[in-house]
Amino acid sequence: MNLTSERQFSRPYEKQQWRWVEQSMVHHDMKLSGTLWIPKEQKTEPFPLLIVAPGILADESQDVVQSIADTVVRDLGIAVFTMNYDNSDVWTYTLGHKQALDYTVNHVKKSQEIDGEKIGILGVSYGGGIALLAREKRKAVIVLGAPINPFAITRNPYFQRFSRLREDGAKLIGLRGVRLASEFENPVPHKQDKPSDIEDKKLLAEYATFHSPVVLIHADEGADGLIPAEESRRIFDAVPNGSLFILEKPKQPMNPKQVHNFEGSLRAPMLAVVKEAVKNLLIEDKPSWLQKRG
């Protein structure tokens, strides 16, 4: 891992308030690695931990991941574990799904400096989807931008203008890739109860079994520039205990659940919500914070 890249933030580093520990793991021949960011402040009790899982195009989400780590460690004084991909083929980890993330959580919480009862996961895009499916114990999940999935791609014509996504779609879906790639080139009208609809409903049903607090943060055009906010709304409707934050004023009325609007650019409002969620749900253990918004 190139530590130089870890220093490319917007703040001066002569006053670093964190230290890092590189960690490597192997899970079912899958090489996983990450950086454990720990506050320099010495404490007698272990630190709460936020694990940050990048999106499916990991390299493109690293700037967001590193900004989150820097902000949370500095401003909240807790530990952060940022996950990286060691394999040149990032799909190897992504298609490892929840088992790999469960393994990572279980591995990192063994550190004597980590409070294993206070672990949260923040997932960027697809990393957030995996976090909702993983079953290793954690206090809360924060999702930045809805996770890309085959059903969103075939359901929403918004994706048809992204040529690179057409190419990546086959890798993302695996055996279904050939069929999906053809749908990219020749999109068909969305039909009720075709196989992808049935599988989509199964995925939402699994989200509905997740009872820890869930915070969804989305810009209208997607935190990663690809996924429409409607995908976050669908997850929001499915999870029993969640809040949805839209970083721009929504263009249509939302459902009666707690919905919050932010004007302005993505980065500052995003970090503000992340800090509030981590503080209330992970550090202070106040799940009622979700219901008190708005």
Residue, then its C-alpha position, 0 to 999 in steps of 0.5 A: m500500500n502506498l502510504t503517500s496516498e493516505r496523506q492527500f487530504s485537504r488539511p495540513y499534516e504537520k498536525q496529524q492527530w492519528r496514526w495508522v496500522e496496516q493490516s492484511m488478511v486472506h479469506h478463502d484465497m481472497k486477499l483483503s487489506g486495510t488501514l486502521w486509523i487510531p487517534k494519537e490520544q491515549k485512552t484507558e478504554p478501547f475505541p469505538l470503530l467505524i469500518v469504511a467499505p469502498g464502492i465497486l470501483a474502489d479507486e474512484s471512491q478512495d478520496v471520499v473514504q479517506s476524507i471520512a476517515d480523516t474527519v471522523v478520527r480527528d473530530l470524533g476521536i474514534a478509530v476507523f478501518t478503511m478497506n482496500y483491494d489487494n487483488s488487481d481484479v476488484w470484482t474478486y472482493t466485491l463478489g465475495h459479498k457479505q462473507a468477506l465483510d463479516y470476516t473483516v469485521n471479526h478480524v479487526k475487532k480482535s484488536q485490543e484497542i477496539d471496542g468490539e461492542k461498538i462497531g459501525i460500518l459505512g459503505v460507499s455505494y455497493g459497499g453499503g449494500i454489502a454492509l446491509l447484507a453482512r451479519e457480523k454484529r455491528k451497531a449501525v450502518i451508514v450508506l453513501g449513495a445506493p448500491i449498484n445492482p443489476f435490477a437498478i440497471t435494468r429498471n432505470p433508463y438513467f444508466q443507458r448513457f454510461s458506456r463504461l457501466r455497460e462494460d462493467g455490468a457483465k463483471l458485476i453480475g457474473l453469470r448473468g453478465v451476458r444477458l445484462a450486457s445485451e440489455f444495456e445495448n438493447p434496453v427493454p421496457h420494464k415488465q412486472d414479475k420478470p426474473s430480475d423483479i422477483e430477485d429484486k424483491k428477495l433482496l429488499a426482503e433481506y434488507a427488511t430483516f436488518h434491524s440495526p439503525v440504517v442511515l442513507i445519505h444520497a445526492d439527487e444524482g448519486a454520491d458516485g455520480l451514477i445511482p439515482a436517489e430513487e434507489s436509496r428511497r427503495i432501501f429506505d422503504a424496506v429497512p425497519n429502522g432508518s433515516l434518509f438524507i437527500l443532499e439536494k432538495p427532492k423534486q417530488p414528495m417523499n413518504p411519511k418517514q423521516v426525510h432530511n434535505f440539504e442544499g449545497s455541495l455534496r462533501a460538506p453536508m455528507l460529512a456533517v451527516v456522517k459525523e452526527a450519525v456516528k456520534n449518536l448511533l455509535i459513540e453515544d448509543k442513541p438509536s432514538w436519534l433516527q426518529k428525532r430528525g425533522 
